[in-house]
Amino acid sequence: MRYIGRFAPSPSGPLHFGSLVTAIGSYLQAKSKNGKWLVRIEDIDPPREVKGASSLILKTLEALNLYWDDDILYQSACSERYYAALQYLLDKQLAYYCDCTRQRIHNLPNSLYDGFCRNRHLCQSASQQLAIRLKQSYPIYQFTDQIQGLQNVNIANAQEDFVIHRKDGLFAYNLVVVLDDHLQGITEIVRGADLLPVTAKQISLYQLFNLPVPTYCHLPLVLDNNGNKLSKQNHAQAIDLNNLTSATVQALQFLGQIIPENWQDANQQQLLEWAIEHWDLTKVPQQNSLLPTNIR
Ligand code: GLU
């Protein structure tokens, strides 16, 4: 089976060093396996979207010579397909409507949902928008990540009936990410370790739909000085388009890879070719770490 990997940014801001690490890590892992590397724009959350961010992200990827191998999938164009999956789950009684307030859930142990609406048979009405939750029938208690190793999942967390369609009418990330990764034929998911805690929920959806489960590689996160994940929400600095080779070298170092001695003489394409040839997933560290000083 041919390897197909992907990079799936949300257009909530420009590409920063943290997302560069994810883009490069997923690209090199795919290319080192002679695979395809796809890009998907996860624009299903309009309130979090920043105008112009998706085209800026794509321009930066192109400037980095990180070319994708097929058409870009925009999640905003996929609502019909998502609704069909939702309807299927509701029809099969594998999902249910829920009117619980945020406050009620917040007061539950660890804010984990207790299945209160599971058998209440609520229906959507014109007057009240309801969330839709998955009736969790395939809880995943354990899985192996290619970088982070064996992951044990807390029982209550594994069994939680999680939201697949939000009260505000938006599709939940955990549902659409699985539908799209399957549609795009993704065989391995390489992404930031911030998504490790929701991976078991996503695997349970693969089981429910009887789909082959991809393998997972969760890359260490880039942290800011306060120990927070570098993110668009924290207003991380955009990648400097005038210094792409040095940013690439920093990303390679962050990922534990060796870098060519004479990298200053190499252009971006040569650097990437070298990096593909020398890519070694076993060298990628598990631990999150601080932004390299010269990027700060
Ligand atoms: N869109 C998510 C983000 O930008 C990534 C989702 C994923 O890789 O599964 O954080």
Boltz pocket constraint, residues with backbone or C-beta under 6 A from the ligand:
constraints:
  - pocket:
      binder: B
      contacts: [[A, 8], [A, 9], [A, 10], [A, 42], [A, 177], [A, 190], [A, 191], [A, 192], [A, 195]]
      max_distance: 6.0
